[in-house]
Amino acid sequence: FDPYPFYIARGEGARIWDADGVERLDFNGNYTSLILGHANASVVKAIQDAAGRGMSYPGPSEHEIRLAEILTERIPSLETIRFTNSGTEATMNAVRVARAFTGRSKIAKFEGAYHGTHDWVLVSVTPDLAQAGSRKRPKPVASSAGIPPAVLKHVVVLPWNDAEACAEILEKQGSDIAALLVDPSLGVGGVLPPRESFLERLREVTACLGILMIFDEVISFRVAPGGAQERFGIRPDLTTLGKIIGGGLAVGAFGGRAEVMNYYDPRGGKGRISHGGTFNANPLTMAGGVATMEQLTPEAYARLDALGERVRAGVTRVLKRMKRPGQVTGVGSLFCLHWTKARLSDYRSSRPTDPQAPARVFMGLLNEGVLLTQRGLGACSLAMTDADVDRFVEALGWVLDKDR
């Protein structure tokens, strides 16, 4: 936010107000987590009621059980589930249990995919291509200072949407790989949907090689009642969740096959895994999560899909009319702006022709009363109307007109 910070004072519905009282449409949604919008009345009441009965407990609560029931009912692959305080903790624990179950140390992930901030996954998120190797054989590149070089020896990086290149890499190193982490929407990487049969091929190869497939649905869970695995028809071994399942409060979850998750059962003896966390499954978050999930009906998802389609259609019209080198991608209520004419398939193809374009568009939209993310990722909420979407599309047109 150079040259000065952007402080948010409050949010209501589809809008936020900054410390100066300026109102903006919020297509950021706290980085896609506010699927109902800000300060949803039912969610606020549920959290207030829970707070009145105690802020946190050193044991399970009724709301924890209810949220677990809702999620396991909606996601058939979740035979059992555990809660954390963030998506980062969820993927960290999923990786750990995969290693324990398989006895292998390496993990595989996709170039351009983000799975949190622990060392094992903060690799090749936005790599410098000068260090990243070839498109079909990417090299692991640390995405932060402070990651030991030894970590990179245990991370295998794959090219998104290239099924056969992935199969070759996995087959070559499969005996050492515990898990393949997959964000099925490649959300932070640009919301680039998987090509036809891509995920099916990955599922086939991982099953054959004994590699656990972990679906990171922290972002993508919002695309269908059962998440991206329902939308794309894939049953992973493990799933990680976050964002929308907490009603706007800090949350994460992971779960899957019972025989894998049983490693967390303390009655199992040696070789078991400890999972601690003072605020795991705290009652306020669980209550907010239940109140959120109960509003996410099939009709709600249909409405979210319609809003997402309206965004993508509107942006496409603006780009065509203004003859700008840009595209919009997405799935369901998620979308992402791209400033290139290249055929979009993976992280490398989505890199902007003009590296400064995303920042200019982000700041331009901010000044026109619309909040997106700095990378161009956006999400619709049920608090939005068609008029809100049209206002965003109109604002984008104004920004691009000034940016000629």
Secondary structure, 3 states (H helix, E strand, C coil): CCCCCCCEEEEEECEEEECCCCEEEECCHHHHCCCCCECCHHHHHHHHHHHCCCCCCCCCCHHHHHHHHHHHHHCCCCCEEEEECCHHHHHHHHHHHHHHHHCCCEEEEECCCCCCCCCCCCECCCCCCCCCECCCCECCCECCCCCCHHHHCCEEEECCCCHHHHHHHHHHHHHHEEEEEECCCCCCCCCCCCCCCHHHHHHHHHHHHCCEEEEECCCHHHHCCCHHHHHHCCCCCEEEEEHHHHCCCCCEEEEECHHHHHHHCHHHCCCCCCCCCCCCCCHHHHHHHHHHHCCCCHHHHHHHHHHHHHHHHHHHHHHHHHCCCCEEEEECCEEEEECCCCCCCCCCCCCCCCCCHHHHHHHHHHHCCEECCCCCEEECCCCCCHHHHHHHHHHHHHHHHHCC
